[in-house]
Amino acid sequence: QTTSSALKGAIQLGITHTVGSLSTKPERDVLMQDFYVVESIFFPSEGSNLTPAHHYNDFRFKTYAPVAFRYFRELFGIRPDDYLVSWWPDQVPFAACSVRWVFVPFPLSLWSAVRRQAEFLQKLLPGYYMNLNQNPRTLLPKFYGLYCVQAGGKNIRIVVMNNLLPRSVKMHLKYDLKGSTYKRRASQKEREKVFPTYKDLDFMQDIPDGLFLDSDMYNALCKTLQRDCLVLQSFKIMDYSLLVAIHNIDLAQREHAMADGTSQTDTRRPAAQKALYSTAMESIQGEARRGGTIETDDQMGGIPARNAKGERLLLYVGIIDVLQSYRFVKKLEHSWKALVHDGDTVSVHRPSFYAERFQRFMCNTVFKKI
């Protein structure tokens, strides 16, 4: 049985080793074969001439496409030291990491699906590389690494990617939006959470007038979404979502004022988070912004907007759940759903229709031009 602490320890050792060994290799252009390299190293508990001794069970650590992912991390402005420190809970609490880590020790019945997602990401890498070179401003996930720990008879795959939400900014609302209405309402269990994630029908009910952006911001955001959807469509990817988190500046100020009146709570702005992620603002600022950014420290990378009441908002957005390929299982899923519901409102749809409906919903219903 691999415990959570042992798993964390194995991941830390493996990541430290692979990043360290990469630092000894000279910088060079990424070649086609780099996307298909899998480096594997055995970590015996007693140590070896390549690995340190440790108090966990023996394990094997695999690193996928190390040179390619090093290029991606450099492109996203992540230094090796920052990448490493994000894995150490003594220095940066895991809950507060700018780099989100995901490991999935699922039962065997779901294991093959997880493996397919990892394999799908591998297959995407050449196209992902090409797209990032053509379109560095993107709302697509920023992938930083793909690893596999083999321990205790299990394969645990880890995808490391950007965290969209800065921990030092309170989010008042959060939505997972697909542009579909079929069963797209947060469950009662989800609503009972401290920070629930609502869905399309909830958004249309809560914010029927949408979120208002100035003309330039709206055009930049919708152009980025359009470009990203074309990329996803070309990879036959669908069922992705737009995560929209909302910080209400005026509400936050009222909350601070109330806190000042009832307690000695320190309401000074928290220390800025190290930006180990590309912010929402950076993701939609095109070449025209290169000469100077309109982002300020107060915005923490959020996109300025207003609601129908005129309250000032900061939006944190990004496309999530992209490792879904439109294969036979998804085709079947859409077919039976369409039999019992209007096929055009089902979230699992053919990629071209999905992309068009996604863009239409985001740029007509969710975001509005002032």
C-alpha positions as a printed NumPy array, in Angstrom:
array([[  0.   ,   0.   ,   0.   ],
       [  1.478,   3.314,  -1.091],
       [  0.544,   6.002,   1.427],
       [ -0.013,   9.613,   0.475],
       [  3.153,  10.739,   2.289],
       [  5.225,   8.022,   0.595],
       [  3.781,   9.042,  -2.749],
       [  4.654,  12.692,  -2.124],
       [  8.152,  11.668,  -1.131],
       [  8.622,   9.558,  -4.246],
       [  7.362,  12.367,  -6.467],
       [  9.691,  14.873,  -4.797],
       [ 12.701,  12.607,  -5.24 ],
       [ 11.804,  11.841,  -8.848],
       [ 11.145,  15.453,  -9.828],
       [ 14.311,  16.676,  -8.113],
       [ 16.381,  14.045,  -9.892],
       [ 14.945,  14.654, -13.354],
       [ 15.199,  18.467, -13.148],
       [ 18.723,  18.185, -11.738],
       [ 19.862,  15.844, -14.498],
       [ 18.341,  18.146, -17.109],
       [ 20.407,  21.06 , -15.821],
       [ 23.575,  19.225, -16.858],
       [ 22.346,  18.881, -20.441],
       [ 23.074,  21.783, -22.795],
       [ 20.242,  23.965, -24.075],
       [ 19.206,  23.109, -27.615],
       [ 16.264,  23.24 , -29.983],
       [ 13.479,  20.732, -29.432],
       [ 13.599,  17.892, -31.963],
       [ 10.731,  15.685, -33.073],
       [ 12.098,  12.657, -31.245],
       [ 12.167,  14.614, -27.971],
       [  8.379,  14.303, -27.703],
       [  8.564,  10.517, -27.552],
       [ 11.434,  10.068, -25.072],
       [ 10.597,   8.309, -21.792],
       [ 13.343,   8.328, -19.175],
       [ 13.028,   5.678, -16.47 ],
       [ 15.111,   5.377, -13.306],
       [ 14.886,   2.949, -10.395],
       [ 15.033,   4.329,  -6.835],
       [ 15.984,   1.501,  -4.438],
       [ 15.527,   2.389,  -0.785],
       [ 19.216,   1.754,  -0.058],
       [ 20.227,   4.169,  -2.831],
       [ 22.422,   3.657,  -5.87 ],
       [ 25.239,   5.394,  -7.689],
       [ 22.583,   7.563,  -9.383],
       [ 19.927,   7.956,  -6.679],
       [ 19.958,   8.841,  -2.958],
       [ 18.886,   6.47 ,  -0.173],
       [ 15.348,   7.027,   1.132],
       [ 12.952,   5.564,   3.681],
       [ 10.174,   4.687,   1.223],
       [  9.675,   1.394,  -0.586],
       [ 11.577,   0.872,  -3.83 ],
       [  9.96 ,   2.652,  -6.757],
       [ 10.532,   3.459, -10.421],
       [ 10.079,   6.996, -11.733],
       [  9.366,   7.787, -15.381],
       [  9.71 ,  11.205, -16.99 ],
       [  7.998,  11.797, -20.315],
       [  9.519,  14.124, -22.928],
       [ 11.879,  15.85 , -20.428],
       [ 13.573,  18.158, -22.971],
       [ 10.235,  19.199, -24.498],
       [  8.7  ,  19.983, -21.107],
       [ 11.829,  21.912, -20.112],
       [ 11.202,  24.079, -23.168],
       [  7.55 ,  24.588, -22.15 ],
       [  8.512,  25.587, -18.603],
       [ 11.049,  28.09 , -19.932],
       [  8.458,  29.46 , -22.355],
       [  6.075,  30.009, -19.43 ],
       [  8.788,  31.713, -17.391],
       [  9.225,  28.988, -14.777],
       [ 12.774,  28.657, -13.494],
       [ 14.022,  25.247, -12.295],
       [ 14.356,  26.526,  -8.702],
       [ 10.755,  27.751,  -8.654],
       [  9.535,  24.479, -10.138],
       [ 11.358,  22.441,  -7.514],
       [ 10.365,  24.524,  -4.51 ],
       [  6.701,  24.129,  -5.425],
       [  6.958,  20.436,  -4.623],
       [  8.238,  20.829,  -1.074],
       [  5.493,  21.217,   1.547],
       [  7.924,  22.505,   4.177],
       [  8.613,  25.56 ,   2.042],
       [  5.362,  26.037,   0.119],
       [  2.13 ,  24.462,   1.416],
       [  0.688,  22.101,  -1.184],
       [ -2.711,  23.805,  -0.971],
       [ -1.057,  27.099,  -1.839],
       [  1.2  ,  25.988,  -4.679],
       [  1.184,  28.018,  -7.847],
       [  1.969,  24.797,  -9.657],
       [ -0.935,  22.424,  -9.239],
       [ -0.066,  18.762,  -8.839],
       [ -2.469,  15.998,  -9.711],
       [ -2.004,  12.32 ,  -8.996],
       [ -4.643,   9.751,  -9.67 ],
       [ -4.423,   6.363,  -7.86 ],
       [ -7.77 ,   5.214,  -9.287],
       [ -9.206,   1.662,  -9.009],
       [ -8.509,  -0.613, -11.952],
       [-11.938,   0.028, -13.481],
       [-11.031,   3.654, -14.154],
       [ -7.322,   3.132, -14.608],
       [ -7.385,   2.615, -18.373],
       [ -9.127,   5.983, -18.871],
       [ -6.41 ,   7.731, -16.862],
       [ -3.733,   5.952, -18.882],
       [ -5.404,   7.011, -22.127],
       [ -5.398,  10.644, -21.005],
       [ -1.666,  10.487, -20.305],
       [ -1.074,   8.832, -23.674],
       [ -3.287,  11.413, -25.367],
       [ -1.232,  14.238, -23.83 ],
       [  1.922,  12.592, -25.209],
       [  0.395,  12.488, -28.685],
       [ -0.648,  16.133, -28.389],
       [  2.832,  17.403, -27.559],
       [  4.137,  18.08 , -31.122],
       [  0.964,  20.006, -32.014],
       [  0.99 ,  21.72 , -28.618],
       [  4.581,  22.826, -29.257],
       [  3.695,  24.16 , -32.708],
       [  0.666,  26.035, -31.383],
       [  2.605,  27.664, -28.529],
       [  5.218,  28.91 , -30.97 ],
       [  2.515,  30.39 , -33.19 ],
       [  0.219,  31.584, -30.391],
       [  2.046,  32.174, -27.091],
       [ -1.063,  34.025, -25.834],
       [ -3.519,  31.26 , -25.071],
       [ -6.116,  30.24 , -22.491],
       [ -5.258,  26.567, -22.985],
       [ -3.692,  24.755, -19.996],
       [  0.003,  25.234, -19.438],
       [  1.492,  21.757, -19.104],
       [  4.729,  21.657, -17.113],
       [  5.472,  17.95 , -16.848],
       [  4.194,  14.394, -17.227],
       [  5.469,  11.674, -14.893],
       [  4.672,   8.182, -13.695],
       [  5.535,   6.599, -10.348],
       [  5.549,   2.778, -10.264],
       [  5.261,   1.587,  -6.678],
       [  3.446,  -1.152,  -4.816],
       [  2.234,  -2.715,  -8.044],
       [  0.523,   0.497,  -9.166],
       [  1.202,   3.085, -11.846],
       [  0.41 ,   6.602, -10.657],
       [  0.494,   9.188, -13.423],
       [  1.069,  12.837, -12.628],
       [  0.269,  15.77 , -14.874],
       [  1.718,  19.064, -13.657],
       [ -0.026,  22.159, -14.937],
       [ -0.738,  25.785, -14.122],
       [ -3.038,  26.896, -11.349],
       [ -5.49 ,  29.481, -12.691],
       [ -6.417,  31.049,  -9.365],
       [ -3.948,  33.169,  -7.351],
       [ -4.239,  32.211,  -3.695],
       [ -3.96 ,  35.795,  -2.477],
       [ -7.19 ,  36.901,  -4.177],
       [-10.542,  35.826,  -2.761],
       [-12.892,  34.433,  -5.393],
       [-16.545,  35.224,  -4.755],
       [-17.966,  33.039,  -7.54 ],
       [-16.613,  30.228,  -9.698],
       [-18.183,  28.649, -12.791],
       [-17.357,  25.652, -14.997],
       [-18.95 ,  26.584, -18.344],
       [-19.389,  24.45 , -21.466],
       [-22.163,  26.203, -23.378],
       [-24.514,  23.279, -22.757],
       [-27.719,  23.319, -20.704],
       [-28.361,  19.592, -20.317],
       [-27.803,  18.718, -16.637],
       [-25.545,  21.738, -16.342],
       [-26.512,  22.786, -12.83 ],
       [-24.329,  22.327,  -9.729],
       [-25.442,  19.431,  -7.528],
       [-26.699,  19.954,  -4.   ],
       [-23.509,  18.334,  -2.71 ],
       [-21.399,  20.795,  -4.696],
       [-23.437,  23.765,  -3.446],
       [-22.736,  22.79 ,   0.159],
       [-18.99 ,  23.24 ,  -0.331],
       [-17.202,  26.299,   1.025],
       [-16.144,  27.305,  -2.497],
       [-18.599,  25.598,  -4.897],
       [-18.146,  25.43 ,  -8.641],
       [-21.365,  26.364, -10.42 ],
       [-22.342,  25.517, -13.997],
       [-24.01 ,  26.974, -17.084],
       [-27.615,  27.058, -15.858],
       [-26.461,  28.556, -12.553],
       [-24.595,  31.307, -14.418],
       [-27.63 ,  32.147, -16.558],
       [-29.715,  32.392, -13.392],
       [-27.167,  34.253, -11.222],
       [-25.758,  36.619, -13.866],
       [-28.432,  36.796, -16.582],
       [-27.027,  40.005, -18.057],
       [-23.506,  38.597, -18.326],
       [-20.121,  40.119, -17.495],
       [-19.254,  43.441, -19.121],
       [-15.78 ,  44.12 , -20.564],
       [-14.493,  47.16 , -22.39 ],
       [-14.297,  46.825, -26.161],
       [-10.576,  46.064, -26.463],
       [-10.646,  43.518, -23.641],
       [-13.735,  41.799, -25.033],
       [-12.235,  41.56 , -28.52 ],
       [ -8.927,  40.211, -27.187],
       [-10.659,  37.601, -25.03 ],
       [-13.013,  36.382, -27.762],
       [-10.209,  36.303, -30.339],
       [ -8.135,  34.163, -27.966],
       [-11.084,  31.824, -27.339],
       [-11.714,  31.517, -31.071],
       [ -8.079,  30.657, -31.771],
       [ -7.922,  28.134, -28.921],
       [-11.155,  26.45 , -30.027],
       [ -9.757,  26.023, -33.533],
       [ -6.712,  24.298, -32.049],
       [ -8.852,  21.985, -29.891],
       [-11.11 ,  21.223, -32.853],
       [ -8.086,  20.321, -35.008],
       [ -7.073,  17.78 , -32.339],
       [-10.665,  16.438, -32.249],
       [-10.933,  17.491, -28.603],
       [-14.264,  18.331, -26.998],
       [-16.084,  18.46 , -23.659],
       [-13.633,  21.075, -22.389],
       [-14.828,  23.902, -20.133],
       [-14.034,  27.53 , -19.465],
       [-13.311,  28.069, -15.796],
       [-14.448,  31.57 , -14.815],
       [-13.616,  32.767, -11.302],
       [-14.864,  36.178, -10.194],
       [-13.355,  38.507,  -7.609],
       [-15.771,  41.32 ,  -6.787],
       [-13.611,  44.329,  -5.845],
       [-16.456,  46.376,  -4.387],
       [-17.829,  43.448,  -2.387],
       [-14.325,  42.719,  -1.055],
       [-14.013,  46.321,   0.114],
       [-17.365,  46.077,   1.927],
       [-16.252,  42.805,   3.529],
       [-13.027,  44.452,   4.7  ],
       [-14.973,  47.392,   6.115],
       [-17.258,  45.051,   8.049],
       [-14.26 ,  43.092,   9.324],
       [-12.646,  46.338,  10.492],
       [-15.782,  47.209,  12.4  ],
       [-16.122,  43.867,  14.177],
       [-12.574,  42.67 ,  14.771],
       [ -8.913,  43.486,  14.538],
       [ -8.525,  41.432,  11.367],
       [ -5.526,  42.433,   9.292],
       [ -7.028,  43.457,   5.962],
       [ -3.827,  44.584,   4.33 ],
       [ -3.304,  43.093,   0.904],
       [ -1.571,  39.705,   1.174],
       [  1.906,  39.343,  -0.212],
       [  1.912,  38.878,  -3.964],
       [  2.049,  35.315,  -5.172],
       [  4.998,  34.292,  -7.257],
       [  3.522,  34.138, -10.756],
       [  4.421,  30.57 , -11.652],
       [  1.493,  30.623, -14.04 ],
       [  0.497,  32.767, -16.973],
       [ -2.243,  35.054, -15.727],
       [ -5.582,  35.549, -17.457],
       [ -4.497,  39.028, -18.492],
       [ -1.247,  37.772, -19.993],
       [ -3.131,  35.056, -21.849],
       [ -5.242,  37.476, -23.873],
       [ -2.799,  40.37 , -24.311],
       [ -1.625,  40.169, -27.899],
       [  1.423,  41.615, -29.567],
       [ -0.048,  45.117, -29.203],
       [  0.424,  44.871, -25.441],
       [  4.115,  44.055, -25.658],
       [  5.15 ,  47.69 , -25.406],
       [  3.356,  48.132, -22.122],
       [  0.886,  46.234, -20.019],
       [ -2.273,  47.611, -18.451],
       [ -1.991,  45.088, -15.64 ],
       [ -1.34 ,  46.476, -12.177],
       [ -0.404,  44.869,  -8.877],
       [ -3.96 ,  45.406,  -7.682],
       [ -5.309,  43.3  , -10.519],
       [ -3.095,  40.276,  -9.817],
       [ -3.44 ,  39.23 , -13.443],
       [ -7.244,  39.398, -13.461],
       [ -9.253,  40.756, -16.38 ],
       [-11.194,  43.902, -15.327],
       [-14.957,  43.708, -15.845],
       [-18.249,  44.882, -14.347],
       [-21.547,  43.247, -13.568],
       [-25.033,  44.63 , -14.302],
       [-24.957,  46.524, -10.989],
       [-21.816,  48.344, -12.102],
       [-19.635,  46.632,  -9.481],
       [-15.972,  46.271, -10.401],
       [-14.797,  42.706, -10.986],
       [-11.61 ,  40.831, -11.747],
       [-12.022,  37.695, -13.865],
       [ -9.667,  34.72 , -13.818],
       [-10.342,  32.447, -16.777],
       [ -8.83 ,  29.447, -18.505],
       [ -9.812,  26.453, -20.605],
       [ -9.752,  23.207, -18.605],
       [-10.422,  19.484, -19.156],
       [ -8.819,  19.328, -22.598],
       [ -7.571,  15.736, -22.43 ],
       [-10.785,  14.357, -23.925],
       [-10.611,  13.003, -27.458],
       [-13.844,  12.52 , -29.408],
       [-13.653,   8.774, -29.794],
       [-16.14 ,   5.965, -30.021],
       [-17.159,   6.109, -26.352],
       [-17.979,   9.818, -26.604],
       [-19.866,   9.282, -29.864],
       [-21.968,   6.631, -28.139],
       [-22.498,   8.922, -25.145],
       [-23.82 ,  11.671, -27.387],
       [-26.061,   9.291, -29.341],
       [-27.953,   7.972, -26.333],
       [-28.165,  11.406, -24.696],
       [-29.566,  12.872, -27.913],
       [-32.277,  10.22 , -27.938],
       [-33.682,  11.468, -24.633],
       [-32.79 ,  15.149, -24.963],
       [-32.242,  17.793, -27.597],
       [-28.95 ,  16.802, -29.207],
       [-27.84 ,  20.397, -29.699],
       [-27.83 ,  21.062, -25.939],
       [-25.819,  17.992, -24.904],
       [-22.271,  18.808, -23.775],
       [-20.646,  15.794, -25.453],
       [-20.872,  16.66 , -29.131],
       [-18.782,  16.41 , -32.275],
       [-15.729,  18.704, -31.974],
       [-16.694,  21.252, -34.649],
       [-20.208,  21.788, -33.284],
       [-18.87 ,  21.822, -29.72 ],
       [-16.312,  24.547, -30.545],
       [-18.879,  26.739, -32.316],
       [-21.443,  26.427, -29.526],
       [-18.75 ,  27.036, -26.863],
       [-17.587,  30.27 , -28.519],
       [-21.141,  31.484, -29.105],
       [-22.103,  30.958, -25.475],
       [-18.968,  32.611, -24.085],
       [-18.998,  35.661, -26.36 ],
       [-22.775,  36.21 , -26.445],
       [-24.061,  35.062, -23.052],
       [-21.137,  35.134, -20.607],
       [-19.059,  38.079, -21.829],
       [-20.608,  41.293, -23.15 ],
       [-18.997,  44.31 , -24.774],
       [-19.586,  47.66 , -23.061]])
